[in-house]
Amino acid sequence: MRPVLLLAALLAALLAALAATALLVQTPPVRTAGQAGEFDASRAKDRLAVILGNGRPHPADSAANDAVRARLIGQIRSIGLNPIVRDQFACNEIYKRRGVTCARVRNVIVALGPAGGRALLLNTHYDSSTAGPGAADAGAGVATLLEVASILRSDRLERPVILLFNEGEELGLVGARAFLADPISGMIDSLINLEARGVTGPVTMFETSLPNGPPVRAFAQAVDRPYANSLATDFYRQLPNYTDVNSFSERGWLALNFAMIGNETRYHSPGDSLAALDPGTLQHMGDQALAVSRQLIDSPPSGDGMLLFADLAGQQLVLVPQWLGFSLLALLVAAFGWVAFRRRALWRGPALVVAGLVAAGGLAWLALWAIGEIRPGSFWRAYPAWTRATAYACGLLGAVLAIALPGPRLTVAQLRAGFWLGFLLLGLAVLIVAPGGVIFFLFPPLLVLAGIAASRWLAWAESAAAIAAALLAWLTLGEILALLGELMSNGPFSLLACLAFLIAMPWLVEARPLLDQAGRAAAAGISFLLVLLAAGAALSVPAYSADRQQRFTIQHATDVTSARSYWLVINDSAPLPDRFGGLANWTRDELPHLERKGWIAPAPLSPGLGSPQVEVLGETRHADARTVSFRIIPNRAQSVTLIADENSQILSAGSGAFVRPFAADTEGKYHLTCFGRRCAGATMQFTTRARKKLDFTLVGTTPGLPRAAAPLLSARPRHARPQYSPDSTLTISRIRL
């Protein structure tokens, strides 16, 4: 029994170590007494409290945002600076989608330092989403820029610094597009952008301009607590997300983009409140923004080319020239290929890595699918640690199965060479899809190779180096595991299991003698029991809590053509509460204008409900296209969207000088949206290759619900709130243009 107990302790310790990777991305502490010239998070948060006022949502071109802007201007003047306000009706394309959004935006601009020369731009947005007060997104950025400005105004600045508090970012970066038409934008050569996708956690630098050498070197020289890596920056470019940097990138400015991502459940919801904003997160954002600003002001970025980079637990940023990293990866593959060949593990070792990855990912998918079948919805939301632990346990089980597979037994030396060769071959695959990730595949196998070379003189060197490499893999890949757990808060969790496999496998390779003594069946059984325990905990804990609530938006929609109304609940697919069942006959179906499923039930017509109208002003024919000009009559709707099907061949849309193209490489339906009060009477246009008139779905959205919704509002679950879109009233009609 002793080997079995030791093995059980080892496997439990490995699972605990995987869970403990969350400690690698802790929020730095708040300084209680800052010195002159240092960022003061407490003072910054006090300013933000004044600006947010009553904490209502304040989307662009709303009365609430007018009040926020007035208080923002008051705070700017209180620190001795004079703001400039630009008032523009602008449009911008929605990146990575077929969309164009227009709105009236009033950018607030502040200039520091000398009047001439190339300038540094510090950018954030002061509008919120329609669903929440935006204390973090991007109130934290607003508070940070105000505090940074109050400090920099006392510095002797070597070049101009422009602060941009833009409006309309939440609508599709409209404020950023408007700024690019401003003459001041011609002064800019570098950019620091501040964003948020959560309310807590360390602030990561997740995007740079390309080539990344100059901005990353500036970041490394300036920041004391860096959280950044080149895998994350490459991975971000493949996500559907976007920030103001997307609009600014066409200018070729040197750029660094920062955001916090902790607790996404509060993002774009009423939970993004001042009370929820972590002061340590604000401190970290401010320290980095101030340090990088001073670095870019005083020392022009040096060097060029591309870098691989990664931080070590937020303490030190490691930089490797990309060419050197790629070359080292190739040399390591060749070296371990030779070692594995000599040890007769050239094919079997890497095959175990592939088999283990497939097993880990497949087991995690199966386990979490089973939990989801038992309790539908985002069962992981309140206590995500248990769901992640289930994925980690599946990764651990995959590693045990890979070593315990039936067939010829490999020695520790064979397994060691084979695993690290497979690890490096995986690095080659990562090179193809995310070249920046190569940095995570260099140093652990380099340590092992050094140990193999030193074992000629020191018999224990190879084993010691292998254990050190396993520890380094936990430190580096473990941080990626923790960050991905926050970033991909809704899955896929199979990816976490695959990373857990890569972290656990080198430890189990070194523990192979213990696995042999305990037996294959015992090793697999203990690992499976850990999966069951973690999954049992994920099944048992509440799905939602006061802090991490369920997404639950209620809408009243009216189809004007058929004169029929219905209720719509947009949630995470969880069944509706019992009280809802007694209020209406609910079915789960898809609404074409939303392109997603929701809970639908018949609803009474809302008296006096107005529907937006479109007035055609004219049409111009071109050689191969036609342009239609029109005016929107919102009829009290806060936003009006025209939706055309994917075959409409629309080339561009917008207003005035802000006619924006639809990206040729995007797919899906076309969306043209006007948001805010200025839409009333605004002249807009679209250009299409279609010679015949196009059919559009016209959707008008107004915040709030009719009185008939009172029973639904009272029946909404205790720990549930709107997210991404507020409770609202919609009208849907069809037009031909």
Solvent accessible surface area in square Angstrom, and as a share of the most:
residue,aa,sasa,rsa
1,M,163,0.73
2,R,175,0.64
3,P,36,0.22
4,V,40,0.23
5,L,111,0.55
6,L,78,0.39
7,L,0,0.00
8,A,33,0.26
9,A,62,0.48
10,L,47,0.23
11,L,0,0.00
12,A,47,0.37
13,A,57,0.44
14,L,14,0.07
15,L,24,0.12
16,A,60,0.46
17,A,34,0.26
18,L,1,0.01
19,A,51,0.40
20,A,32,0.25
21,T,1,0.00
22,A,50,0.39
23,L,123,0.61
24,L,16,0.08
25,V,17,0.10
26,Q,92,0.41
27,T,37,0.22
28,P,11,0.07
29,P,107,0.67
30,V,57,0.33
31,R,91,0.33
32,T,141,0.82
33,A,88,0.68
34,G,40,0.39
35,Q,137,0.61
36,A,110,0.85
37,G,32,0.31
38,E,60,0.27
39,F,2,0.01
40,D,44,0.23
41,A,2,0.02
42,S,74,0.48
43,R,108,0.39
44,A,0,0.00
45,K,39,0.16
46,D,90,0.47
47,R,28,0.10
48,L,1,0.00
49,A,41,0.32
50,V,76,0.44
51,I,3,0.01
52,L,12,0.06
53,G,43,0.42
54,N,112,0.58
55,G,31,0.29
56,R,140,0.51
57,P,52,0.33
58,H,6,0.03
59,P,8,0.05
60,A,0,0.00
61,D,2,0.01
62,S,15,0.10
63,A,70,0.55
64,A,15,0.12
65,N,0,0.00
66,D,42,0.22
67,A,41,0.32
68,V,5,0.03
69,R,22,0.08
70,A,62,0.48
71,R,75,0.28
72,L,0,0.00
73,I,27,0.13
74,G,36,0.34
75,Q,31,0.14
76,I,1,0.01
77,R,151,0.55
78,S,80,0.52
79,I,23,0.12
80,G,45,0.43
81,L,17,0.08
82,N,129,0.66
83,P,20,0.12
84,I,66,0.34
85,V,64,0.37
86,R,80,0.29
87,D,79,0.41
88,Q,41,0.18
89,F,39,0.16
90,A,0,0.00
91,C,0,0.00
92,N,0,0.00
93,E,24,0.11
94,I,18,0.09
95,Y,38,0.15
96,K,81,0.34
97,R,120,0.44
98,R,42,0.15
99,G,1,0.01
100,V,0,0.00
101,T,4,0.02
102,C,0,0.00
103,A,0,0.00
104,R,72,0.26
105,V,0,0.00
106,R,18,0.07
107,N,1,0.01
108,V,0,0.00
109,I,0,0.00
110,V,2,0.01
111,A,61,0.47
112,L,11,0.06
113,G,48,0.46
114,P,56,0.35
115,A,101,0.78
116,G,50,0.48
117,G,50,0.49
118,R,128,0.47
119,A,0,0.00
120,L,0,0.00
121,L,0,0.00
122,L,0,0.00
123,N,0,0.00
124,T,1,0.00
125,H,1,0.00
126,Y,6,0.02
127,D,1,0.01
128,S,1,0.00
129,S,11,0.07
130,T,36,0.21
131,A,5,0.04
132,G,1,0.01
133,P,10,0.07
134,G,5,0.05
135,A,0,0.00
136,A,1,0.01
137,D,5,0.02
138,A,2,0.02
139,G,6,0.05
140,A,0,0.00
141,G,1,0.01
142,V,3,0.02
143,A,0,0.00
144,T,0,0.00
145,L,1,0.00
146,L,1,0.00
147,E,0,0.00
148,V,0,0.00
149,A,1,0.01
150,S,24,0.15
151,I,13,0.07
152,L,0,0.00
153,R,119,0.43
154,S,95,0.62
155,D,49,0.26
156,R,222,0.81
157,L,24,0.12
158,E,116,0.52
159,R,37,0.14
160,P,2,0.01
161,V,0,0.00
162,I,3,0.02
163,L,1,0.00
164,L,0,0.00
165,F,1,0.00
166,N,0,0.00
167,E,0,0.00
168,G,0,0.00
169,E,14,0.06
170,E,41,0.18
171,L,23,0.11
172,G,0,0.00
173,L,0,0.00
174,V,0,0.00
175,G,0,0.00
176,A,0,0.00
177,R,12,0.04
178,A,0,0.00
179,F,1,0.00
180,L,13,0.06
181,A,64,0.50
182,D,8,0.04
183,P,116,0.73
184,I,26,0.13
185,S,3,0.02
186,G,47,0.45
187,M,50,0.22
188,I,1,0.00
189,D,52,0.27
190,S,3,0.02
191,L,1,0.01
192,I,0,0.00
193,N,1,0.00
194,L,2,0.01
195,E,13,0.06
196,A,4,0.03
197,R,50,0.18
198,G,2,0.02
199,V,4,0.02
200,T,41,0.24
201,G,13,0.13
202,P,9,0.05
203,V,0,0.00
204,T,12,0.07
205,M,1,0.00
206,F,27,0.11
207,E,18,0.08
208,T,7,0.04
209,S,23,0.15
210,L,103,0.51
211,P,70,0.44
212,N,6,0.03
213,G,0,0.00
214,P,23,0.14
215,P,1,0.01
216,V,0,0.00
217,R,62,0.23
218,A,2,0.02
219,F,0,0.00
220,A,30,0.24
221,Q,112,0.50
222,A,19,0.15
223,V,14,0.08
224,D,122,0.63
225,R,70,0.26
226,P,4,0.02
227,Y,3,0.01
228,A,3,0.03
229,N,3,0.02
230,S,2,0.01
231,L,36,0.18
232,A,32,0.25
233,T,3,0.02
234,D,20,0.10
235,F,50,0.21
236,Y,23,0.09
237,R,81,0.30
238,Q,112,0.50
239,L,36,0.18
240,P,101,0.64
241,N,58,0.30
242,Y,58,0.22
243,T,11,0.06
244,D,2,0.01
245,V,7,0.04
246,N,31,0.16
247,S,0,0.00
248,F,2,0.01
249,S,71,0.46
250,E,108,0.48
251,R,94,0.34
252,G,66,0.64
253,W,16,0.06
254,L,26,0.13
255,A,6,0.04
256,L,0,0.00
257,N,1,0.00
258,F,1,0.01
259,A,6,0.05
260,M,0,0.00
261,I,23,0.11
262,G,5,0.05
263,N,7,0.04
264,E,5,0.02
265,T,7,0.04
266,R,36,0.13
267,Y,38,0.14
268,H,29,0.13
269,S,0,0.00
270,P,61,0.39
271,G,3,0.03
272,D,3,0.02
273,S,33,0.21
274,L,48,0.24
275,A,101,0.78
276,A,24,0.19
277,L,1,0.00
278,D,39,0.20
279,P,62,0.39
280,G,4,0.03
281,T,0,0.00
282,L,0,0.00
283,Q,3,0.01
284,H,5,0.02
285,M,2,0.01
286,G,0,0.00
287,D,43,0.23
288,Q,2,0.01
289,A,1,0.01
290,L,9,0.05
291,A,29,0.23
292,V,0,0.00
293,S,0,0.00
294,R,76,0.28
295,Q,35,0.15
296,L,1,0.00
297,I,7,0.04
298,D,86,0.45
299,S,47,0.31
300,P,113,0.71
301,P,47,0.29
302,S,64,0.41
303,G,53,0.51
304,D,106,0.55
305,G,34,0.32
306,M,60,0.27
307,L,4,0.02
308,L,0,0.00
309,F,1,0.00
310,A,8,0.06
311,D,5,0.03
312,L,58,0.29
313,A,24,0.18
314,G,0,0.00
315,Q,106,0.47
316,Q,112,0.50
317,L,11,0.06
318,V,45,0.26
319,L,61,0.30
320,V,13,0.08
321,P,46,0.29
322,Q,37,0.16
323,W,176,0.62
324,L,77,0.38
325,G,0,0.00
326,F,59,0.24
327,S,51,0.33
328,L,39,0.19
329,L,1,0.00
330,A,57,0.44
331,L,120,0.60
332,L,3,0.01
333,V,27,0.16
334,A,66,0.51
335,A,29,0.22
336,F,0,0.00
337,G,15,0.15
338,W,144,0.51
339,V,18,0.11
340,A,0,0.00
341,F,116,0.48
342,R,159,0.58
343,R,55,0.20
344,R,196,0.71
345,A,1,0.00
346,L,49,0.25
347,W,200,0.70
348,R,92,0.33
349,G,2,0.02
350,P,15,0.09
351,A,56,0.44
352,L,26,0.13
353,V,3,0.02
354,V,92,0.53
355,A,41,0.32
356,G,1,0.01
357,L,30,0.15
358,V,104,0.60
359,A,28,0.22
360,A,0,0.00
361,G,11,0.10
362,G,40,0.38
363,L,48,0.24
364,A,0,0.00
365,W,151,0.53
366,L,94,0.47
367,A,18,0.14
368,L,18,0.09
369,W,127,0.45
370,A,38,0.30
371,I,4,0.02
372,G,20,0.19
373,E,111,0.50
374,I,118,0.60
375,R,52,0.19
376,P,66,0.41
377,G,14,0.14
378,S,8,0.05
379,F,7,0.03
380,W,40,0.14
381,R,16,0.06
382,A,7,0.06
383,Y,97,0.37
384,P,20,0.13
385,A,67,0.52
386,W,111,0.39
387,T,1,0.01
388,R,33,0.12
389,A,11,0.08
390,T,0,0.00
391,A,0,0.00
392,Y,10,0.04
393,A,0,0.00
394,C,1,0.01
395,G,0,0.00
396,L,0,0.00
397,L,10,0.05
398,G,0,0.00
399,A,0,0.00
400,V,0,0.00
401,L,63,0.31
402,A,3,0.02
403,I,10,0.05
404,A,14,0.11
405,L,78,0.39
406,P,111,0.70
407,G,44,0.42
408,P,106,0.67
409,R,113,0.41
410,L,12,0.06
411,T,80,0.46
412,V,36,0.21
413,A,38,0.29
414,Q,29,0.13
415,L,3,0.02
416,R,13,0.05
417,A,0,0.00
418,G,0,0.00
419,F,4,0.02
420,W,4,0.01
421,L,6,0.03
422,G,4,0.04
423,F,0,0.00
424,L,0,0.00
425,L,71,0.35
426,L,45,0.22
427,G,0,0.00
428,L,61,0.31
429,A,50,0.39
430,V,27,0.15
431,L,47,0.23
432,I,144,0.73
433,V,96,0.55
434,A,7,0.06
435,P,46,0.29
436,G,3,0.03
437,G,0,0.00
438,V,0,0.00
439,I,6,0.03
440,F,9,0.04
441,F,11,0.05
442,L,0,0.00
443,F,68,0.29
444,P,3,0.02
445,P,0,0.00
446,L,64,0.32
447,L,68,0.34
448,V,0,0.00
449,L,42,0.21
450,A,59,0.46
451,G,4,0.04
452,I,25,0.13
453,A,56,0.43
454,A,34,0.26
455,S,34,0.22
456,R,203,0.74
457,W,194,0.68
458,L,81,0.40
459,A,97,0.75
460,W,159,0.56
461,A,8,0.06
462,E,17,0.08
463,S,49,0.31
464,A,45,0.35
465,A,15,0.12
466,A,1,0.01
467,I,83,0.42
468,A,42,0.33
469,A,0,0.00
470,A,0,0.00
471,L,101,0.50
472,L,38,0.19
473,A,0,0.00
474,W,52,0.18
475,L,48,0.24
476,T,16,0.10
477,L,5,0.02
478,G,0,0.00
479,E,6,0.03
480,I,10,0.05
481,L,0,0.00
482,A,9,0.07
483,L,22,0.11
484,L,21,0.11
485,G,1,0.01
486,E,37,0.17
487,L,42,0.21
488,M,33,0.15
489,S,21,0.13
490,N,84,0.43
491,G,19,0.18
492,P,83,0.52
493,F,19,0.08
494,S,27,0.17
495,L,63,0.31
496,L,4,0.02
497,A,0,0.00
498,C,32,0.19
499,L,18,0.09
500,A,0,0.00
501,F,0,0.00
502,L,8,0.04
503,I,3,0.02
504,A,1,0.01
505,M,1,0.00
506,P,3,0.02
507,W,65,0.23
508,L,0,0.00
509,V,2,0.01
510,E,37,0.17
511,A,17,0.13
512,R,9,0.03
513,P,68,0.43
514,L,34,0.17
515,L,7,0.04
516,D,69,0.36
517,Q,124,0.55
518,A,14,0.11
519,G,27,0.26
520,R,77,0.28
521,A,88,0.68
522,A,28,0.22
523,A,0,0.00
524,A,26,0.20
525,G,39,0.37
526,I,28,0.14
527,S,0,0.00
528,F,104,0.43
529,L,95,0.47
530,L,23,0.11
531,V,10,0.06
532,L,92,0.46
533,L,111,0.55
534,A,4,0.03
535,A,13,0.10
536,G,29,0.28
537,A,22,0.17
538,A,2,0.01
539,L,59,0.30
540,S,90,0.58
541,V,30,0.17
542,P,77,0.48
543,A,16,0.13
544,Y,44,0.17
545,S,24,0.16
546,A,63,0.49
547,D,63,0.33
548,R,45,0.16
549,Q,27,0.12
550,Q,8,0.04
551,R,48,0.17
552,F,1,0.00
553,T,0,0.00
554,I,0,0.00
555,Q,9,0.04
556,H,1,0.00
557,A,0,0.00
558,T,11,0.06
559,D,25,0.13
560,V,65,0.37
561,T,101,0.59
562,S,59,0.38
563,A,60,0.47
564,R,172,0.63
565,S,10,0.06
566,Y,35,0.13
567,W,13,0.05
568,L,2,0.01
569,V,0,0.00
570,I,5,0.02
571,N,2,0.01
572,D,31,0.16
573,S,53,0.34
574,A,9,0.07
575,P,86,0.54
576,L,27,0.13
577,P,37,0.24
578,D,138,0.72
579,R,147,0.54
580,F,0,0.00
581,G,52,0.50
582,G,74,0.71
583,L,79,0.39
584,A,23,0.18
585,N,116,0.59
586,W,35,0.12
587,T,76,0.44
588,R,77,0.28
589,D,74,0.38
590,E,89,0.40
591,L,16,0.08
592,P,88,0.55
593,H,20,0.09
594,L,55,0.27
595,E,87,0.39
596,R,82,0.30
597,K,108,0.46
598,G,1,0.01
599,W,42,0.15
600,I,27,0.14
601,A,2,0.01
602,P,93,0.59
603,A,16,0.13
604,P,75,0.47
605,L,101,0.50
606,S,23,0.15
607,P,128,0.81
608,G,67,0.65
609,L,64,0.32
610,G,26,0.25
611,S,16,0.10
612,P,3,0.02
613,Q,90,0.40
614,V,28,0.16
615,E,74,0.33
616,V,79,0.45
617,L,72,0.36
618,G,31,0.30
619,E,75,0.34
620,T,77,0.45
621,R,131,0.48
622,H,81,0.36
623,A,111,0.86
624,D,90,0.47
625,A,5,0.04
626,R,1,0.00
627,T,17,0.10
628,V,2,0.01
629,S,32,0.21
630,F,0,0.00
631,R,77,0.28
632,I,0,0.00
633,I,72,0.37
634,P,13,0.08
635,N,61,0.31
636,R,183,0.67
637,A,12,0.09
638,Q,41,0.18
639,S,16,0.10
640,V,1,0.00
641,T,22,0.13
642,L,1,0.01
643,I,12,0.06
644,A,1,0.01
645,D,71,0.37
646,E,83,0.37
647,N,115,0.59
648,S,4,0.02
649,Q,90,0.40
650,I,10,0.05
651,L,61,0.30
652,S,21,0.13
653,A,0,0.00
654,G,0,0.00
655,S,14,0.09
656,G,68,0.65
657,A,103,0.80
658,F,22,0.09
659,V,46,0.27
660,R,47,0.17
661,P,69,0.44
662,F,18,0.08
663,A,47,0.37
664,A,110,0.85
665,D,128,0.66
666,T,15,0.09
667,E,156,0.70
668,G,33,0.32
669,K,58,0.25
670,Y,13,0.05
671,H,30,0.13
672,L,7,0.03
673,T,24,0.14
674,C,0,0.00
675,F,13,0.05
676,G,5,0.05
677,R,118,0.43
678,R,105,0.38
679,C,2,0.01
680,A,61,0.47
681,G,38,0.37
682,A,2,0.02
683,T,67,0.39
684,M,2,0.01
685,Q,49,0.22
686,F,2,0.01
687,T,18,0.11
688,T,0,0.00
689,R,120,0.44
690,A,16,0.13
691,R,112,0.41
692,K,170,0.72
693,K,131,0.55
694,L,17,0.08
695,D,84,0.44
696,F,6,0.03
697,T,31,0.18
698,L,2,0.01
699,V,11,0.06
700,G,3,0.02
701,T,35,0.20
702,T,48,0.28
703,P,62,0.39
704,G,36,0.35
705,L,39,0.19
706,P,27,0.17
707,R,232,0.85
708,A,48,0.38
709,A,0,0.00
710,A,58,0.45
711,P,65,0.41
712,L,6,0.03
713,L,74,0.37
714,S,76,0.49
715,A,3,0.03
716,R,43,0.16
717,P,37,0.23
718,R,210,0.77
719,H,45,0.20
720,A,11,0.09
721,R,24,0.09
722,P,17,0.10
723,Q,3,0.01
724,Y,85,0.32
725,S,29,0.19
726,P,26,0.16
727,D,23,0.12
728,S,0,0.00
729,T,13,0.08
730,L,6,0.03
731,T,7,0.04
732,I,6,0.03
733,S,14,0.09
734,R,124,0.45
735,I,41,0.21
736,R,151,0.55
737,L,10,0.05
